[in-house]
């Protein structure tokens, strides 16, 4: 790549055989593998995309429609293109990497509508990284255009070569984003069916692209749907109607429309492109932000021993779990509910807030300050679960009370929307929580978009069909479903999954249980999930005696939840994945398998030089009949070694490497 005075040399072509001269501006990734081409005529904006000489996206039209200002798609004139090289290094407070180095080429094209007497302007901005492309629409401050009321954003992705699709279909925009993923050729996808993001596309020759969005702020959440054979953005409408998607004062901009690209699918998992595109940290004092693991007794049924005190949301029950956390380096204990009733005052049914719900008042017999004080003495922090409709009307009052009690954070649940209004509520909650030094975990939530860079007090989100369903679903969650997570939902960011079930059974023996739920897949599969899934607040869902004295629990005690580096040495969609994550000088490895037995060779050549003490947790010959059976081996390894991993059906493999 030639650079002259800091400006990218670009190619400009005139095609005289069109009604209007079509000018194509091309911008490359720093390594020149990705080529983004911006096309513009008087009647259309469009783009194309190539990777290593192969076309991935054919000519794709871009169109915006406004309620008061009509379509921004005809009689357009282009201003002078602006090129810029981006080079940034930043630290993440919580993330899959501690320090991130971001490089890209950026193109900005100012566009003005000719048939508009006010000459309204929209800037099209694209950034091309080595691991993907992102573009957005910017609406700068300008005379005679103060606000936008967006009715359609018709961004299209006219994918070439009929790739294979791995996606989560949705019936409508009111969703918790939980379900099974489908795989098929793009030509087989039904028209007008919502596709959730991220969605993975595999092109011939094993080139991969994942489409999602980054830096979703004050805008509607994005989906895809096939329209006349071409993937088109669909925005979640504001509540109570279907026409209007976004209302905003200028200046404003859309989120980034992201295409993650590589011929190695594991590179998509390693990518930090979403945080690269997100706004910098807005929380000045981050000393109180401490990622960690947490109990979640709702999942196990709040099991306690046969004791002299009654079960329930009381001091003694919570003390039992706090003492367990203190013994085993579990940073947080969650207070949720007992007997189908929340910890807070509520006269509603089924966890829904009633007319007198009050998330600032604990139920009778539950002294929250006494529990927080005791936990603090033991070095444990307390967090709670709250329905968002009980919390939001009293947001500031509730957070002030939580801080007074000594709480450290909370899970907010059941939002099930990603329209602009709800997107803004998330941010309002994060800002208010930071003011009171509270972390947030979103359940019943939409996908992450890199916001944990901007608000690092956001620890994780759900938006997954996960192990909570094992309490009531007749078939339970299969390892075949688990293996889809790294290649879809995980690409968006931290993923809560109700980890930690220690009662594995074969699929034939599975049955749903509201207390002491069963698991499908080996115990090693479960251990590996703590590394495979990125989450800065991983759950330890089972009850204390399910863990204590059990093989494999030490790995859960040791595993961190925020990382300095992430590497994916082995990955094959639908089949298996190995993810290695570093904390300091130590490495943690997690490998999960689908429901076919296999043997994999894991080279450690990417490790820094030196010897490591390896604690290796593996499936055994007995695992097929007893999925809780595992082996634990301790040996010395280095980057010259290759580890043989014999994986049971639904199995896994986990390692901790400590630098000697």
C-alpha positions as CSV (number, residue, x, y, z in Angstrom):
1,X,0.0,0.0,0.0
2,X,1.4,3.4,-1.0
3,X,0.8,6.3,1.3
4,X,1.3,9.9,0.2
5,X,1.1,12.6,2.9
6,X,-1.1,10.4,5.0
7,X,-3.8,10.0,2.3
8,X,-4.8,6.6,0.9
9,X,-4.3,6.4,-2.9
10,X,-7.6,5.3,-4.3
11,X,-8.8,4.2,-7.7
12,X,-11.5,6.3,-9.4
13,X,-13.3,4.9,-12.5
14,X,-15.8,6.5,-14.9
15,X,-18.2,4.1,-16.6
16,X,-19.7,6.0,-19.5
17,X,-22.3,3.4,-20.5
18,X,-24.7,4.3,-17.7
19,X,-27.4,7.0,-17.7
20,X,-25.3,8.9,-15.2
21,X,-21.5,8.5,-15.0
22,X,-21.0,6.0,-12.3
23,X,-18.0,6.8,-10.0
24,X,-16.5,4.0,-8.0
25,X,-14.3,4.7,-5.1
26,X,-12.3,1.8,-3.7
27,X,-10.8,1.6,-0.2
28,X,-8.7,-1.3,1.1
29,X,-8.0,-2.9,4.4
30,X,-4.5,-2.2,5.8
31,X,-3.4,-5.7,4.5
32,X,-5.2,-5.1,1.1
33,X,-7.2,-8.3,1.4
34,X,-10.5,-6.6,1.7
35,X,-11.7,-4.2,-1.0
36,X,-14.8,-2.0,-0.4
37,X,-16.2,-0.2,-3.5
38,X,-18.6,2.7,-3.1
39,X,-20.8,3.4,-6.1
40,X,-23.0,6.4,-6.7
41,X,-25.2,7.6,-9.5
42,X,-27.8,10.4,-9.4
43,X,-30.4,7.8,-8.5
44,X,-28.7,5.4,-6.2
45,X,-26.0,4.8,-3.5
46,X,-24.5,1.3,-3.5
47,X,-21.4,-0.7,-2.6
48,X,-19.6,-3.9,-3.4
49,X,-17.2,-6.0,-1.4
50,X,-14.4,-8.4,-2.2
51,X,-12.0,-10.5,-0.2
52,X,-8.7,-11.9,-1.5
53,X,-9.9,-11.4,-5.1
54,X,-13.3,-13.0,-4.6
55,X,-16.6,-11.1,-4.7
56,X,-18.5,-11.5,-1.5
57,X,-21.1,-8.8,-1.9
58,X,-22.4,-7.8,-5.3
59,X,-23.9,-4.3,-6.0
60,X,-26.0,-3.5,-3.0
61,X,-28.3,-0.5,-2.8
62,X,-28.4,1.9,0.2
63,X,-31.6,3.9,0.8
64,X,-33.0,6.0,3.6
65,X,-36.6,7.1,4.0
66,X,-37.9,9.9,6.3
67,X,-41.5,10.6,7.3
68,X,-41.2,14.4,6.7
69,X,-38.4,14.5,4.2
70,X,-39.0,11.7,1.8
71,X,-36.5,9.2,0.3
72,X,-32.8,10.0,0.4
73,X,-32.1,8.0,-2.7
74,X,-32.6,10.0,-5.8
75,X,-31.1,13.2,-7.4
76,X,-28.0,12.9,-5.2
77,X,-24.7,14.7,-5.6
78,X,-21.4,13.6,-4.0
79,X,-19.0,15.9,-2.3
80,X,-15.3,15.4,-2.1
81,X,-14.4,12.0,-0.6
82,X,-12.3,12.2,2.6
83,X,-9.8,9.5,3.4
84,X,-8.2,8.9,6.8
85,X,-6.0,6.3,8.3
86,X,-7.1,5.2,11.8
87,X,-4.6,3.8,14.3
88,X,-5.7,3.4,17.9
89,X,-4.6,1.5,20.9
90,X,-7.0,1.3,23.9
91,X,-7.6,-0.7,27.0
92,X,-10.7,-2.6,27.9
93,X,-11.8,-2.7,31.6
94,X,-13.7,-5.9,30.9
95,X,-13.2,-7.9,27.7
96,X,-11.6,-10.8,25.8
97,X,-8.5,-8.7,25.5
98,X,-6.9,-6.1,27.8
99,X,-5.1,-4.0,25.2
100,X,-6.5,-3.7,21.7
101,X,-4.7,-2.2,18.7
102,X,-7.1,-1.1,16.0
103,X,-6.0,-0.1,12.4
104,X,-8.2,0.8,9.5
105,X,-8.7,3.0,6.4
106,X,-11.7,5.3,6.6
107,X,-13.7,6.9,3.8
108,X,-16.3,9.6,4.3
109,X,-18.5,10.7,1.4
110,X,-20.7,13.7,1.9
111,X,-23.9,13.3,-0.1
112,X,-26.5,16.1,-0.8
113,X,-30.0,15.7,-2.3
114,X,-30.3,17.8,-5.4
115,X,-34.1,18.1,-5.5
116,X,-34.1,19.5,-1.9
117,X,-34.2,23.3,-1.6
118,X,-32.7,23.0,1.8
119,X,-29.9,20.7,0.4
120,X,-30.0,18.2,3.2
121,X,-26.8,16.3,3.7
122,X,-26.0,12.7,4.8
123,X,-22.4,11.5,5.2
124,X,-21.7,7.9,4.3
125,X,-18.7,6.6,6.4
126,X,-16.9,3.3,5.9
127,X,-14.0,1.8,7.9
128,X,-12.1,-1.2,6.5
129,X,-10.1,-3.3,9.0
130,X,-8.1,-6.4,8.3
131,X,-10.9,-8.5,10.0
132,X,-13.9,-6.8,8.5
133,X,-15.8,-3.7,7.2
134,X,-18.2,-1.4,8.8
135,X,-20.2,1.6,7.6
136,X,-22.8,4.0,8.9
137,X,-24.9,7.0,8.0
138,X,-24.1,10.3,9.7
139,X,-26.5,13.2,9.9
140,X,-24.4,16.3,10.7
141,X,-25.7,19.6,12.1
142,X,-27.1,21.7,9.3
143,X,-29.3,24.6,8.6
144,X,-33.0,23.9,8.0
145,X,-32.8,20.2,9.1
146,X,-33.0,19.9,12.9
147,X,-34.4,16.4,13.3
148,X,-34.9,13.1,11.6
149,X,-38.0,10.8,11.7
150,X,-36.7,7.6,10.0
151,X,-39.2,5.2,8.6
152,X,-36.9,2.9,6.7
153,X,-33.2,2.2,6.5
154,X,-32.9,0.0,3.4
155,X,-29.3,-1.2,3.7
156,X,-28.9,-4.3,1.5
157,X,-26.4,-7.1,1.5
158,X,-26.5,-8.7,-2.0
159,X,-24.4,-11.7,-1.1
160,X,-22.6,-13.5,-3.9
161,X,-22.1,-17.3,-4.4
162,X,-25.2,-18.4,-2.4
163,X,-23.4,-18.9,0.9
164,X,-24.5,-21.3,3.7
165,X,-26.4,-19.4,6.5
166,X,-26.3,-20.1,10.2
167,X,-29.0,-17.9,11.8
168,X,-31.7,-17.5,14.4
169,X,-35.1,-16.8,12.8
170,X,-37.6,-14.6,14.7
171,X,-41.3,-14.2,14.3
172,X,-41.4,-10.5,15.3
173,X,-39.5,-7.8,17.0
174,X,-40.8,-8.6,20.5
175,X,-38.3,-11.3,21.5
176,X,-35.9,-12.4,24.1
177,X,-33.6,-13.6,21.2
178,X,-33.8,-17.2,22.5
179,X,-34.2,-20.2,20.1
180,X,-32.6,-22.9,18.0
181,X,-30.3,-21.9,15.1
182,X,-31.0,-23.1,11.5
183,X,-28.5,-23.8,8.8
184,X,-29.3,-23.7,5.0
185,X,-28.2,-22.1,1.8
186,X,-29.2,-18.5,1.4
187,X,-31.4,-19.4,-1.6
188,X,-33.5,-21.6,0.8
189,X,-34.2,-18.8,3.3
190,X,-37.8,-17.8,3.2
191,X,-38.7,-14.3,2.1
192,X,-39.7,-11.7,4.7
193,X,-38.5,-13.8,7.7
194,X,-36.6,-11.9,10.4
195,X,-33.0,-13.1,10.9
196,X,-31.4,-12.2,14.2
197,X,-27.9,-11.0,14.4
198,X,-25.1,-12.0,14.3
199,X,-25.7,-14.3,11.4
200,X,-22.9,-16.3,10.0
201,X,-22.4,-16.9,6.2
202,X,-19.9,-19.5,4.8
203,X,-19.0,-18.9,1.1
204,X,-17.4,-21.5,-1.2
205,X,-13.8,-22.0,-0.5
206,X,-14.4,-21.6,3.3
207,X,-14.6,-17.8,3.4
208,X,-16.7,-16.6,6.4
209,X,-18.7,-13.5,6.9
210,X,-20.7,-12.5,10.0
211,X,-23.2,-9.6,9.8
212,X,-24.1,-7.6,12.9
213,X,-24.0,-4.1,14.2
214,X,-21.8,-2.0,16.5
215,X,-22.3,1.0,18.8
216,X,-26.1,0.7,18.9
217,X,-27.0,4.0,20.7
218,X,-30.2,6.1,20.3
219,X,-31.3,4.0,17.3
220,X,-33.4,0.9,16.6
221,X,-32.1,-2.6,16.7
222,X,-31.3,-4.2,13.4
223,X,-32.4,-7.5,11.8
224,X,-32.1,-9.0,8.3
225,X,-34.8,-10.3,6.0
226,X,-34.6,-11.5,2.4
227,X,-36.5,-9.2,0.0
228,X,-36.6,-10.4,-3.6
229,X,-33.6,-12.6,-2.9
230,X,-31.5,-9.8,-1.3
231,X,-30.8,-9.4,2.4
232,X,-32.2,-6.1,3.7
233,X,-32.0,-4.4,7.0
234,X,-35.2,-4.4,9.1
235,X,-35.4,-2.0,12.1
236,X,-37.4,-2.6,15.2
237,X,-40.2,0.0,15.2
238,X,-41.0,2.3,18.1
239,X,-43.8,0.9,20.4
240,X,-47.4,1.2,19.5
241,X,-47.0,1.6,15.7
242,X,-45.1,0.1,12.8
243,X,-44.0,3.1,10.6
244,X,-41.5,5.1,12.6
245,X,-38.2,3.5,13.5
246,X,-36.0,6.4,14.8
247,X,-36.6,9.9,16.0
248,X,-33.6,12.1,16.8
249,X,-32.3,15.6,16.8
250,X,-29.2,16.4,14.7
251,X,-26.3,15.7,14.8
252,X,-26.9,12.0,14.8
253,X,-25.7,8.8,13.3
254,X,-26.7,5.2,12.8
255,X,-24.9,2.3,14.4
256,X,-22.2,0.7,12.3
257,X,-23.3,-2.1,9.9
258,X,-20.6,-4.6,10.4
259,X,-19.3,-7.5,8.2
260,X,-16.7,-9.6,10.0
261,X,-14.6,-11.4,7.4
262,X,-11.9,-14.1,7.3
263,X,-11.0,-17.4,5.7
264,X,-10.4,-18.8,9.2
265,X,-13.7,-18.9,11.2
266,X,-11.9,-18.7,14.5
267,X,-10.6,-15.3,13.5
268,X,-14.2,-14.0,13.8
269,X,-14.2,-15.1,17.4
270,X,-10.9,-13.5,18.1
271,X,-11.9,-10.2,16.5
272,X,-12.4,-7.0,18.6
273,X,-14.0,-5.1,15.7
274,X,-17.2,-4.3,17.7
275,X,-15.3,-2.6,20.5
276,X,-13.0,-0.9,17.9
277,X,-16.2,0.7,16.6
278,X,-17.7,1.6,19.9
279,X,-17.3,4.9,21.8
280,X,-14.5,5.1,24.5
281,X,-15.1,4.5,28.2
282,X,-17.4,7.1,29.7
283,X,-16.9,6.1,33.4
284,X,-14.1,8.0,35.0
285,X,-13.6,6.0,38.1
286,X,-13.5,2.3,37.3
287,X,-11.7,1.1,40.4
288,X,-15.0,-0.5,41.7
289,X,-15.7,-2.5,38.5
290,X,-14.7,-6.0,39.4
291,X,-15.8,-8.9,37.1
292,X,-16.2,-12.3,38.6
293,X,-18.3,-15.4,39.0
294,X,-21.7,-15.4,40.8
295,X,-24.2,-17.9,42.3
296,X,-27.7,-17.9,40.9
297,X,-29.8,-20.1,43.2
298,X,-33.0,-19.7,41.2
299,X,-31.6,-22.3,38.7
300,X,-30.9,-25.0,41.3
301,X,-34.1,-24.4,43.3
302,X,-32.3,-22.6,46.2
303,X,-31.2,-25.9,47.6
304,X,-30.0,-25.9,51.2
305,X,-29.0,-28.7,53.6
306,X,-31.5,-30.3,56.0
307,X,-31.0,-27.6,58.7
308,X,-32.7,-26.0,61.7
309,X,-33.7,-22.9,59.7
310,X,-36.5,-22.8,57.2
311,X,-35.7,-22.2,53.5
312,X,-36.5,-18.9,52.0
313,X,-35.3,-15.4,51.3
314,X,-33.9,-15.0,54.8
315,X,-30.5,-14.2,56.3
316,X,-29.5,-17.9,57.1
317,X,-30.2,-19.2,53.6
318,X,-28.2,-16.4,52.0
319,X,-25.5,-16.8,54.6
320,X,-25.2,-20.5,53.5
321,X,-24.5,-19.4,49.9
322,X,-22.2,-16.5,51.0
323,X,-20.1,-18.9,53.1
324,X,-19.8,-21.2,50.0
325,X,-18.6,-18.3,47.9
326,X,-16.0,-17.3,50.5
327,X,-14.6,-20.8,50.6
328,X,-14.3,-21.1,46.8
329,X,-13.2,-17.7,45.5
330,X,-16.7,-16.9,44.0
331,X,-16.9,-13.2,44.0
332,X,-20.7,-12.7,44.0
333,X,-23.9,-14.1,45.5
334,X,-27.2,-13.4,43.8
335,X,-30.5,-12.9,45.7
336,X,-33.3,-13.7,43.3
337,X,-36.5,-15.3,44.7
338,X,-37.9,-18.1,46.7
339,X,-41.1,-20.1,46.3
340,X,-41.9,-18.2,43.0
341,X,-41.8,-14.9,44.8
342,X,-39.2,-12.1,44.2
343,X,-37.0,-10.8,47.0
344,X,-38.8,-7.5,46.7
345,X,-42.3,-6.5,47.5
346,X,-44.7,-7.4,44.6
347,X,-48.4,-8.2,44.3
348,X,-48.1,-9.4,40.7
349,X,-48.1,-13.0,39.5
350,X,-45.4,-15.0,37.7
351,X,-42.7,-12.5,38.4
352,X,-44.7,-9.8,36.6
353,X,-44.9,-6.5,38.6
354,X,-48.3,-5.8,40.2
355,X,-49.7,-2.4,40.8
356,X,-47.9,-2.1,44.2
357,X,-44.5,-3.7,43.2
358,X,-41.7,-1.9,44.9
359,X,-38.1,-2.9,44.0
360,X,-36.8,-0.6,46.8
361,X,-38.3,-2.7,49.6
362,X,-37.3,-6.3,50.5
363,X,-40.0,-8.8,51.6
364,X,-40.6,-9.3,55.2
365,X,-37.9,-11.2,57.0
366,X,-35.2,-10.2,54.5
367,X,-32.7,-7.7,55.9
368,X,-30.7,-6.7,52.9
369,X,-28.2,-4.5,54.7
370,X,-27.5,-7.3,57.2
371,X,-26.8,-9.7,54.4
372,X,-24.6,-7.2,52.5
373,X,-22.7,-6.4,55.8
374,X,-22.1,-10.1,56.4
375,X,-21.0,-10.8,52.9
376,X,-18.5,-7.9,53.0
377,X,-16.9,-9.4,56.1
378,X,-16.4,-12.6,54.1
379,X,-15.0,-10.9,51.0
380,X,-18.1,-11.6,48.9
381,X,-20.3,-9.1,47.1
382,X,-24.1,-9.2,46.8
383,X,-26.3,-8.7,43.7
384,X,-30.0,-9.0,43.0
385,X,-32.5,-9.9,40.2
386,X,-35.2,-7.3,39.2
387,X,-37.9,-7.2,36.6
388,X,-37.3,-4.1,34.6
389,X,-40.9,-2.8,34.9
390,X,-40.5,-2.9,38.7
391,X,-37.1,-1.1,38.6
392,X,-37.4,1.5,35.9
393,X,-40.2,3.7,37.3
394,X,-38.1,4.1,40.5
395,X,-34.6,3.9,38.9
396,X,-32.8,6.6,40.8
397,X,-34.6,5.8,44.1
398,X,-33.9,2.1,43.7
399,X,-30.2,2.5,42.9
400,X,-29.7,4.9,45.8
401,X,-31.3,2.3,48.1
402,X,-29.1,-0.5,46.6
403,X,-26.0,1.5,47.2
404,X,-27.1,2.3,50.8
405,X,-27.6,-1.4,51.5
406,X,-24.2,-2.2,50.0
407,X,-25.3,-4.1,46.8
408,X,-22.7,-4.4,44.0
409,X,-24.9,-5.0,41.0
410,X,-28.1,-6.5,39.6
411,X,-29.7,-8.5,36.8
412,X,-32.4,-6.6,34.9
413,X,-34.8,-8.9,33.1
414,X,-37.7,-9.3,30.7
415,X,-37.2,-6.3,28.4
416,X,-37.8,-8.4,25.3
417,X,-37.5,-5.4,22.9
418,X,-34.8,-3.6,21.0
419,X,-36.6,-0.5,19.6
420,X,-35.0,2.9,20.0
421,X,-36.9,3.6,23.2
422,X,-35.6,0.4,24.9
423,X,-32.1,0.9,23.5
424,X,-32.1,4.2,25.3
425,X,-33.4,2.7,28.5
426,X,-30.5,0.3,28.6
427,X,-28.1,3.2,28.4
428,X,-30.0,5.2,31.0
429,X,-29.8,2.2,33.4
430,X,-26.1,1.8,32.8
431,X,-25.4,5.5,33.5
432,X,-27.5,5.6,36.6
433,X,-25.9,2.3,37.8
434,X,-22.4,3.7,37.4
435,X,-23.4,6.7,39.5
436,X,-24.1,4.3,42.3
437,X,-21.2,1.9,41.6
438,X,-23.5,-1.0,40.4
439,X,-22.8,-3.4,37.6
440,X,-25.5,-4.6,35.3
441,X,-26.4,-7.9,33.7
442,X,-29.2,-7.8,31.1
443,X,-31.6,-10.8,30.7
444,X,-34.5,-10.9,28.3
445,X,-32.1,-8.8,26.3
446,X,-31.0,-8.0,22.8
447,X,-27.5,-8.8,21.5
448,X,-24.4,-6.7,22.7
449,X,-22.9,-4.2,20.2
450,X,-19.6,-3.4,22.0
451,X,-21.1,-1.1,24.6
452,X,-19.1,-2.8,27.4
453,X,-16.2,-0.6,26.1
454,X,-18.3,2.6,26.7
455,X,-19.9,1.4,29.9
456,X,-17.7,-1.3,31.5
457,X,-20.2,-1.8,34.3
458,X,-22.1,-3.9,31.8
459,X,-20.9,-7.4,32.6
460,X,-22.9,-9.7,30.4
461,X,-26.2,-10.2,28.5
462,X,-28.4,-13.2,27.9
463,X,-30.0,-13.3,24.4
464,X,-29.4,-17.0,24.2
465,X,-31.4,-20.2,24.5
466,X,-29.4,-21.6,27.4
467,X,-29.3,-24.0,30.3
468,X,-32.2,-22.4,32.1
469,X,-34.5,-24.3,29.8
470,X,-33.3,-27.6,31.4
471,X,-35.6,-26.8,34.3
472,X,-38.7,-27.2,32.1
473,X,-37.9,-28.3,28.6
474,X,-38.7,-32.0,27.8
475,X,-35.5,-32.6,25.7
476,X,-33.0,-30.3,27.4
477,X,-30.3,-28.3,25.7
478,X,-28.1,-30.4,23.4
479,X,-24.3,-29.9,22.9
480,X,-25.3,-29.5,19.2
481,X,-26.9,-26.2,20.2
482,X,-24.0,-25.2,22.4
483,X,-21.6,-25.5,19.5
484,X,-23.5,-22.9,17.5
485,X,-23.0,-20.2,20.1
486,X,-19.3,-19.4,19.4
487,X,-20.1,-18.9,15.7
488,X,-23.2,-16.7,16.1
489,X,-24.2,-15.1,19.3
490,X,-20.7,-15.0,20.9
491,X,-19.5,-12.9,18.0
492,X,-21.5,-10.0,19.4
493,X,-20.0,-10.1,22.8
494,X,-20.5,-11.4,26.4
495,X,-23.0,-14.2,26.7
496,X,-24.8,-15.4,29.9
497,X,-25.7,-19.1,29.7
498,X,-26.5,-20.3,33.3
499,X,-23.3,-22.3,33.5
500,X,-22.3,-24.8,36.2
501,X,-24.7,-27.7,36.2
502,X,-22.9,-30.7,37.7
503,X,-25.4,-33.5,37.1
504,X,-24.7,-34.7,33.6
505,X,-26.8,-37.5,32.1
506,X,-27.1,-39.1,28.7
507,X,-29.8,-37.7,26.5
508,X,-31.8,-40.9,27.0
509,X,-31.9,-40.3,30.8
510,X,-32.6,-36.6,30.7
511,X,-35.8,-35.2,32.2
512,X,-36.7,-31.7,33.2
513,X,-36.4,-30.8,36.9
514,X,-37.3,-27.5,38.6
515,X,-34.8,-28.1,41.3
516,X,-31.4,-29.9,40.8
517,X,-31.7,-29.7,37.0
518,X,-29.9,-32.3,34.8
519,X,-27.5,-31.6,32.0
520,X,-26.8,-33.2,28.6
521,X,-23.1,-33.3,27.7
522,X,-20.1,-34.3,29.8
523,X,-18.8,-32.5,32.8
524,X,-15.7,-31.5,30.8
525,X,-18.0,-29.9,28.3
526,X,-19.4,-27.8,31.1
527,X,-15.9,-26.8,32.4
528,X,-14.9,-25.8,28.9
529,X,-17.9,-23.6,28.5
530,X,-16.4,-21.2,31.1
531,X,-13.6,-20.5,28.6
532,X,-15.5,-20.9,25.4
533,X,-18.2,-18.4,26.3
534,X,-17.1,-14.8,27.0
535,X,-18.9,-13.5,30.1
536,X,-17.6,-11.1,32.7
537,X,-20.1,-12.5,35.3
538,X,-20.1,-16.2,34.7
539,X,-22.7,-18.0,36.8
540,X,-22.0,-20.9,39.2
541,X,-25.6,-22.1,39.1
542,X,-25.6,-25.3,41.1
543,X,-25.9,-25.6,44.9
544,X,-22.9,-25.8,47.2
545,X,-22.9,-29.6,47.9
546,X,-23.3,-30.3,44.2
547,X,-19.7,-28.9,43.8
548,X,-17.8,-29.5,46.9
549,X,-15.6,-32.6,46.7
550,X,-16.4,-33.0,43.0
551,X,-13.8,-33.5,40.3
552,X,-13.6,-30.5,38.0
553,X,-14.8,-27.9,40.5
554,X,-11.3,-26.6,41.0
555,X,-11.2,-25.5,37.4
556,X,-14.4,-23.3,38.0
557,X,-12.7,-21.9,41.1
558,X,-9.6,-21.0,39.2
559,X,-11.1,-19.7,35.9
560,X,-11.1,-15.9,35.4
561,X,-14.0,-14.0,33.7
562,X,-12.1,-11.2,32.0
563,X,-9.1,-11.7,29.8
564,X,-5.8,-10.2,28.5
565,X,-5.8,-12.1,25.2
566,X,-7.9,-14.6,23.2
567,X,-6.7,-17.1,20.6
568,X,-8.8,-19.7,18.7
569,X,-6.5,-22.5,17.5
570,X,-9.2,-24.9,16.4
571,X,-12.6,-24.2,15.1
572,X,-15.2,-25.8,12.8
573,X,-18.7,-24.6,12.8
574,X,-21.3,-27.2,13.8
575,X,-18.5,-29.5,15.0
576,X,-16.1,-28.3,17.6
577,X,-14.1,-25.3,18.9
578,X,-11.1,-24.7,21.1
579,X,-10.6,-21.3,22.6
580,X,-7.5,-20.3,24.6
581,X,-7.6,-17.2,26.8
582,X,-4.7,-15.6,28.8
583,X,-4.8,-13.9,32.1
584,X,-1.4,-12.5,33.1
585,X,1.0,-15.3,32.2
586,X,-1.4,-18.1,32.7
587,X,-3.6,-19.7,30.0
588,X,-7.0,-21.3,30.1
589,X,-8.3,-23.6,27.3
590,X,-11.8,-24.7,26.6
591,X,-12.8,-27.2,23.9
592,X,-16.4,-28.2,23.3
593,X,-17.7,-30.9,21.0
594,X,-20.9,-31.7,19.3
595,X,-22.6,-35.1,19.7
596,X,-20.0,-37.0,17.6
597,X,-17.0,-38.6,19.2
598,X,-13.7,-37.3,17.8
599,X,-10.0,-36.9,18.5
600,X,-8.2,-33.5,18.0
601,X,-4.6,-32.5,18.0
602,X,-4.0,-29.2,19.8
603,X,-0.7,-27.5,19.0
604,X,0.6,-25.1,21.7
605,X,2.9,-23.4,19.3
606,X,1.3,-20.0,19.8
607,X,2.3,-19.9,23.5
608,X,5.2,-17.7,24.6
609,X,8.4,-19.6,25.3
610,X,8.9,-21.3,28.6
611,X,7.4,-24.2,30.6
612,X,4.0,-24.4,32.0
613,X,2.4,-26.6,34.6
614,X,-0.7,-28.0,32.9
615,X,-3.8,-29.1,34.8
616,X,-5.7,-31.1,32.1
617,X,-9.4,-32.1,32.5
618,X,-10.5,-34.7,29.9
619,X,-13.3,-37.1,29.0
620,X,-12.6,-40.8,29.5
621,X,-13.7,-44.1,28.1
622,X,-16.3,-44.2,30.9
623,X,-17.8,-40.8,30.0
624,X,-20.2,-42.2,27.4
625,X,-22.1,-44.0,30.2
626,X,-21.3,-41.6,33.0
627,X,-21.0,-38.1,31.6
628,X,-19.8,-36.8,35.0
629,X,-16.7,-39.0,34.7
630,X,-13.4,-37.2,33.8
631,X,-9.7,-37.5,34.2
632,X,-7.4,-34.9,35.8
633,X,-3.7,-35.0,34.7
634,X,-0.9,-32.7,35.8
635,X,2.1,-32.4,33.6
636,X,4.7,-29.9,32.2
637,X,4.2,-28.5,28.7
638,X,5.7,-25.9,26.4
639,X,5.0,-24.4,23.0
640,X,6.8,-27.3,21.5
641,X,4.1,-29.7,22.6
642,X,0.8,-31.0,21.0
643,X,-2.0,-32.1,23.2
644,X,-4.2,-35.0,22.1
645,X,-7.9,-34.4,23.0
646,X,-10.1,-37.4,22.9
647,X,-13.6,-36.0,23.1
648,X,-16.7,-38.0,24.0
649,X,-20.0,-37.3,22.2
650,X,-21.2,-34.0,23.8
651,X,-17.8,-33.9,25.5
652,X,-15.2,-31.4,26.2
653,X,-11.7,-30.7,27.3
654,X,-10.3,-28.0,29.7
655,X,-6.8,-26.9,30.7
656,X,-5.2,-24.5,33.0
657,X,-1.6,-23.6,32.2
658,X,0.5,-21.9,34.9
659,X,3.8,-20.4,33.9
660,X,6.7,-22.0,35.8
